[in-house]
Amino acid sequence: MDNDQAEQRRVRDPWYQLLLVLVVLMPLAILFLLPAGGLYSGAIWFWMFLMLCFWLLFAMLGMPGEGTQDIKPQPRMLQEPEQPPVVREVMDVRVATEQPEGVQVFRGNLRESAVGVYDKLKRALPGGTVPMVQEDEELGASILLVPKPVEQATMERPVHPWLHWLLFALTMLTTTWAGAAHQGVNLLQEPSRFTLGLPYSIGLMAILGIHELGHYFTARRYGIRVTPPYFIPVPFALGTFGAFIQMRSPTENRRVLFDVAVAGPLAGLVVAIPALFIGLKTSTVVTGNVDTLAQMGGTSVGSSVLFALVSKLSLGDALQYGHVLRLSPLAFAGWLGLFVTALNLLPIGQLDGGHIAHALFGRRVGDTIGTVAMWSLLLLAIFVWPGLTLWAVIVFFLAGRTIPPLNDLTPLTPSRRWLGYAAFVLLGLILAPLPHSLWQSAGIHCPYM
């Protein structure tokens, strides 16, 4: 079991998961980097490289079916004298077992509210045991008594500030390079023109940083051990794959899980919307023939309800003459901030939206919503917008499943529930295009009428 636990910890490590994503994306990156016709001239090398990637995947994940022959130790039944008195006090125990790793599981109906049960368990149990109150589809509820994890020393390993600052500095460099590249300037050849990339870099880094700091300070408020943000620099495309923080202790209940999850997107939008509003002032409204949007780097105002609203507030009557915008660097950073916020609000796994859905609807319903959302994202990437493919792959490999709070039965307060519904309405406003029937009434030039 120790080897299995070590393997599970390794797979859950964010750096391991990031490496896994990079291995998956390497063939795609090679395809993009090959010149026209390069795949045919270098087909042997490409397929050899593809086989190497598959070998790396098998080495990292294990061959299919590997380990299925192992005989797992079975849990043993706990007789009534072995069951802690406090558990029998708060629960009508129907089934009691002890797992081979020492976790005791009690299933049945609670005799009082989940909040009261959890508080009693915390007070009565010794300090070396962590109580969990979870949903049980068959018997109503389950109480888990988990020994302090052996890996606690790993969870509490010290933070290295230099690493966070190094990643921040590298991401500033790569986003500055990307911002200049979007304007046709190669900073490797013209480094003195780096200021061209700063509006995009500073805007995007501010959005990502404030988003993660929203999570960070909310988690610290509840006493959760959490790392500062890790920024992910990439030397191509947007210049970064975003940022993340690591939570090194579980949330206590659904309310804490919800507060930590929703704080990031709301904090990020506080920067993204003003950045977009200000950046649009220096963007160009394109008039005339706009059939080749991809070639001219334009963005349709009607591609998003929220984007259309911010554009109308910023540009006013200018949108009567054209619906395509050539975004300035700062506006592009703001638009990207909306897109990143929407991705984070998807109700999938460990994304912010996945945590919000879990807190709103519970683990079972939240997991079902996450599965539907994940496959919807993949299908959209395949059949509607190929630009989503990269992000769909990243979400597929990194999102995983939500980690339940210790008390997973206490529902949210009404105000939190309404805020959660509002967060998903916001997701819809970012992703849904503006209906054509509303374009002219909003004072936006509509080419479809």
SVG drawing of the C-alpha trace seen along z (x, -y; Angstrom):
<svg xmlns="http://www.w3.org/2000/svg" viewBox="-34 -58 53 69">
<polyline fill="none" stroke="black" stroke-width="0.4" points="0.0,0.0 2.9,-2.4 4.0,-2.1 0.4,-2.7 0.1,-5.8 3.5,-7.1 2.3,-6.6 -1.0,-8.4 0.9,-11.3 3.2,-11.5 0.3,-11.6 -1.4,-14.3 1.7,-16.5 1.0,-19.6 4.6,-19.6 4.2,-16.0 0.8,-16.8 2.3,-19.8 5.1,-17.5 2.5,-15.0 0.6,-17.8 3.8,-18.9 4.6,-15.3 1.0,-15.1 1.4,-18.5 4.9,-17.9 3.6,-16.2 1.1,-19.0 3.9,-21.6 6.1,-19.9 3.3,-19.9 2.9,-23.7 6.6,-24.3 7.1,-22.2 7.2,-24.3 4.6,-23.6 5.1,-20.1 7.6,-19.4 5.5,-16.5 6.0,-14.6 9.6,-15.2 10.3,-14.3 7.6,-11.8 10.0,-9.1 11.4,-11.4 8.0,-12.7 6.6,-9.2 9.7,-8.2 9.2,-11.3 5.5,-10.3 6.5,-6.8 8.9,-8.3 6.1,-10.4 3.9,-7.4 6.7,-5.5 7.1,-8.5 3.4,-8.4 3.5,-4.7 6.6,-5.2 4.9,-7.9 1.4,-6.4 2.2,-2.7 1.1,-0.3 -2.6,0.3 -3.7,3.0 -0.5,2.8 -0.9,3.9 -4.3,5.4 -3.1,8.8 -2.2,7.4 -4.3,8.7 -5.4,5.8 -5.9,6.3 -9.6,6.3 -11.1,4.0 -12.1,5.6 -15.4,5.2 -15.3,3.2 -17.4,4.6 -19.3,2.3 -16.7,2.3 -14.1,1.1 -16.2,-1.8 -15.4,-5.2 -18.3,-6.2 -18.5,-9.7 -19.3,-8.2 -22.1,-6.0 -23.4,-9.1 -23.8,-11.2 -24.6,-8.4 -26.9,-5.4 -24.1,-3.2 -25.2,-0.5 -21.8,0.5 -18.3,0.0 -15.1,1.0 -11.3,0.3 -9.3,-0.1 -5.8,1.5 -4.2,-1.9 -5.9,-2.6 -8.9,-4.7 -12.1,-3.9 -15.4,-4.3 -18.8,-4.4 -22.0,-4.5 -25.5,-5.3 -27.9,-8.1 -26.7,-11.2 -28.6,-11.8 -28.1,-15.6 -27.0,-18.3 -23.7,-17.8 -22.2,-20.9 -22.9,-19.6 -21.6,-16.2 -18.3,-17.6 -17.8,-19.9 -18.4,-17.0 -16.0,-14.7 -13.2,-17.4 -13.5,-18.0 -13.7,-14.4 -11.2,-12.7 -7.4,-12.7 -5.2,-15.2 -3.7,-12.4 -7.1,-11.8 -8.8,-13.9 -12.7,-13.4 -14.5,-13.7 -18.3,-13.8 -19.3,-12.8 -22.3,-11.9 -23.3,-8.3 -25.8,-7.4 -27.1,-4.2 -27.1,-4.9 -27.3,-8.7 -23.9,-9.7 -20.5,-8.4 -17.9,-9.4 -14.3,-8.8 -11.6,-8.9 -8.3,-9.4 -5.0,-9.2 -2.7,-12.1 -1.2,-11.5 2.3,-10.1 3.1,-12.6 2.3,-15.6 5.9,-16.6 5.7,-16.7 2.5,-18.8 4.2,-21.2 7.5,-21.4 8.9,-25.0 8.0,-27.5 11.0,-28.8 10.3,-32.5 13.1,-32.6 11.3,-30.0 8.1,-32.0 10.0,-35.2 12.0,-33.4 8.9,-32.0 7.3,-35.5 10.3,-37.1 10.5,-34.5 6.8,-34.9 7.2,-38.6 9.9,-38.1 7.9,-35.6 4.7,-37.6 6.6,-40.8 8.1,-38.9 4.7,-37.6 3.1,-41.1 5.7,-42.5 5.5,-39.5 1.7,-40.1 2.7,-43.5 5.2,-42.0 8.3,-42.8 10.9,-40.1 12.6,-41.2 15.4,-38.7 16.3,-40.9 15.2,-44.3 15.5,-44.1 15.4,-47.9 11.7,-47.8 10.6,-45.8 8.3,-48.6 5.9,-47.5 5.2,-44.3 4.8,-45.8 1.1,-46.8 0.1,-43.2 2.5,-41.7 1.7,-44.0 -2.1,-43.7 -2.1,-39.9 0.2,-39.4 -1.9,-41.7 -5.1,-39.7 -3.5,-36.4 -1.7,-37.6 -4.8,-39.2 -6.9,-36.1 -4.5,-33.8 -4.0,-36.3 -7.8,-36.2 -7.5,-32.5 -4.4,-33.0 -5.7,-35.6 -9.1,-33.9 -7.4,-30.6 -5.2,-32.3 -8.2,-33.9 -9.6,-30.4 -6.2,-29.1 -5.6,-26.9 -1.9,-26.3 -1.3,-27.6 1.6,-28.5 2.2,-31.8 1.3,-31.7 3.4,-29.7 3.5,-31.4 4.0,-29.2 6.2,-30.8 6.2,-29.4 8.4,-30.8 5.6,-30.9 2.0,-31.8 0.5,-33.8 3.8,-33.7 2.2,-31.8 -0.1,-28.9 -1.4,-30.9 -0.7,-30.5 -1.8,-28.3 -1.4,-28.0 -1.2,-24.8 -3.5,-24.2 -1.6,-22.0 -4.4,-21.4 -8.1,-20.5 -11.0,-22.9 -13.2,-22.4 -16.6,-22.6 -18.5,-23.5 -18.7,-27.2 -14.9,-27.5 -14.5,-25.6 -16.9,-27.9 -15.4,-31.1 -11.8,-30.1 -13.0,-29.0 -15.1,-32.1 -12.7,-34.6 -10.2,-34.1 -12.5,-34.7 -14.1,-37.7 -10.8,-39.3 -9.4,-38.7 -12.4,-40.3 -11.9,-43.4 -8.7,-43.9 -9.7,-42.3 -12.8,-44.4 -11.1,-47.8 -8.1,-46.6 -10.4,-45.7 -12.4,-48.9 -9.3,-51.1 -7.5,-49.1 -10.5,-49.3 -10.1,-53.1 -6.9,-52.6 -8.3,-49.7 -9.4,-50.1 -12.9,-49.6 -12.5,-47.9 -14.9,-48.9 -15.4,-47.6 -14.8,-44.0 -14.1,-41.9 -14.4,-38.4 -10.8,-37.4 -10.8,-38.1 -8.1,-35.6 -5.7,-37.3 -6.3,-40.7 -6.2,-39.7 -9.7,-41.1 -12.2,-40.1 -15.9,-40.3 -17.8,-42.4 -20.7,-39.9 -18.5,-36.9 -19.5,-37.4 -22.3,-39.1 -20.0,-40.5 -17.4,-41.6 -20.1,-43.4 -21.4,-45.2 -17.9,-46.4 -17.1,-47.4 -20.3,-49.4 -19.6,-51.2 -16.0,-52.0 -16.5,-52.8 -20.0,-54.0 -21.3,-55.1 -18.2,-54.0 -19.6,-50.5 -22.3,-51.6 -19.8,-51.5 -18.1,-48.2 -18.4,-45.1 -14.7,-43.9 -12.1,-45.3 -8.3,-45.2 -7.4,-45.0 -4.6,-47.0 -2.2,-45.0 -3.9,-46.1 -7.3,-45.3 -6.1,-41.9 -4.8,-41.2 -8.2,-42.2 -10.0,-40.0 -7.7,-37.1 -8.5,-37.8 -12.2,-37.2 -11.4,-34.0 -9.2,-32.7 -11.9,-33.5 -14.4,-31.6 -12.1,-28.6 -11.6,-28.7 -15.4,-28.9 -16.1,-25.7 -17.6,-23.3 -14.9,-20.7 -12.8,-18.9 -10.4,-21.2 -11.1,-24.2 -12.7,-27.0 -16.1,-26.2 -15.7,-22.6 -15.2,-23.6 -18.2,-26.0 -20.4,-23.2 -19.3,-20.8 -20.1,-23.3 -23.5,-24.1 -24.8,-20.6 -22.6,-18.1 -20.0,-15.7 -22.1,-13.3 -24.1,-15.9 -21.0,-18.1 -19.0,-15.2 -21.8,-14.4 -21.9,-18.1 -18.1,-18.0 -18.2,-15.0 -20.8,-16.6 -18.9,-19.9 -15.6,-18.2 -17.0,-16.2 -18.8,-19.3 -15.5,-21.3 -13.8,-18.5 -16.6,-18.4 -16.6,-22.2 -12.8,-22.1 -13.2,-19.3 -16.3,-20.5 -16.7,-24.3 -13.6,-26.1 -10.2,-24.3 -8.5,-27.1 -10.0,-25.5 -8.0,-22.3 -4.9,-23.2 -6.9,-24.5 -9.2,-21.4 -6.2,-19.1 -4.7,-21.1 -8.1,-21.0 -8.5,-17.3 -5.2,-16.3 -4.9,-18.8 -8.5,-19.3 -8.9,-15.9 -11.6,-15.5 -12.5,-17.9 -11.1,-17.0 -14.0,-17.0 -14.0,-19.2 -13.8,-17.5 -17.5,-18.3 -19.1,-17.7 -22.7,-17.8 -23.3,-21.3 -25.1,-23.3 -24.2,-26.8 -26.0,-29.8 -28.6,-31.4 -26.3,-34.3 -23.5,-32.0 -25.9,-30.0 -27.1,-33.1 -23.5,-34.2 -22.7,-30.7 -25.5,-30.9 -24.4,-34.4 -20.9,-33.0 -22.3,-30.5 -24.4,-33.2 -21.2,-35.2 -19.7,-32.2 -22.6,-32.2 -22.2,-35.9 -18.5,-35.4 -19.0,-32.4 -22.4,-33.0 -22.3,-35.1 -24.6,-38.2 -27.9,-37.1 -28.1,-38.7 -31.5,-40.2 -29.9,-42.4 -27.0,-43.8 -28.8,-46.8 -30.9,-47.5 -27.5,-47.8 -26.2,-50.2 -23.7,-47.6 -23.2,-47.2 -24.7,-43.8 -23.4,-42.2 -26.0,-39.4 -29.1,-41.6"/>
</svg>
